[in-house]
Amino acid sequence: MIRDYFSFGISNLRKRKMRTWLTMLGIFIGIAAVVSLVGLGQGIQKSVNEQFEKLGVDKLIISPKGTFSGIGGTGNIKLTKKDIDAIKKVPGIDEVSGMLIATGKIEFNNRVRYLMVSGIPTDKDRKLIEEMQSYEIASGRDLKTNEKNKVVLGRLFKEGNIFNPNLKLGDKIKINDVEFKIIGFFAPFGNTEDDKNIIIPEDIMRQVFDLKDEYSMIIAQSSPGLDPEIAAERVEKELRNKRNLEENKEDFTIQTSKELMESFQVILNIIQIFLIGIAAISLVVGGIGIMNTMYTSVLERTKEIGIMKSIGAKNSDILIIFLIESGILGLVGGLIGIILGISFSKLVELGAKLAGYGMIQTSFPLYLILGTLLFSFLIGTISGVLPARQASKLKPVDALRYE
């Protein structure tokens, strides 16, 4: 019986091809927007989670207040070697390391760029920095202990036209007018800023940038099994005492890997909800379009309804026929929208990768596809409720007399 209803509904929609396609237009535009936005959001969230999994949840990032991971500060508040020594004494902290970050004048082939330069240790303390930053050499080699005036660069220096021509192993660049030889290039990080990394030894950076014992950022690793939040509280208390600060008046911030990940996820969720809300307007418009089409269909098929009722069709039969028709409009519109949404988001992903934004990915879990199809069918069905009720309540005599 249900199969007959669907067959009859599809047959009626085929008779009005142009109107059917125009009616579905609003639905599949809205569904395409929702699917593409959710797919991109899910993909980016997955990418962020993967990055933090590599980082590990046992890391603490200490930076001067008013900066993000040591970047963007005014320079008045500084972390020093004394702070590192103090953190090393905290129970539950296994390893501590610091790094320098500053904007430098980068010169090659008489062209000048002002870019971020990082100075990292070249001894055993660098292991923590490498884990934190996910450094991986793609070509050439890494910095060695006590190495002078050597630099490792992000991939965009090799293939991103930061300088013309692109740089290669063995080329020499100037950082703040001091010459450095390129010995390696990093593997892609997945975002443009990290792919423009400039890494030099910490001691050389202090000389080139005239830095004394300060650090832009300190990274600490908590002991296995210890809650990083507890480790962060201990470090905060120790630094507060060493720097003679009152509680809640600290001039530094401590973030755990978990806090950073949660912050990213909250931001992504807010953006995603906002964009989906905008896309949902198209679904409302599409639903109104289906309702309008079904009302028109009721008027056009009034005599047909009268004939069906006169040969024994019940009110419930008429109701189901029109509900199924409107549901099919929503379902097919949703299916087309899913195909368009996936295609569009894949194009965005491809374009982002070509532009160097590898973190922009797409993900389409099965529940998203099935949920979207069910949702679009429900939108169509709900939109057809009022027209279907009107059709089912028509009296056979009145319907047959309708001109």
Beta strands, then each sheet from edge to edge (+ up, - down):
strand 1: 59-64
strand 2: 79-80
strand 3: 93-108
strand 4: 111-120
strand 5: 137-140
strand 6: 150-153
strand 7: 172-175
strand 8: 178-186
strand 9: 198-201
strand 10: 214-215
strand 11: 217-222
strand 12: 252-256
sheet 1: 5+ 8- 6- 9+ 4+ 3- 11+ 1- 12+
sheet 2: 2+ 10-
sheet 3: 5+ 8- 6- 9+ 4+ 3- 7+
end
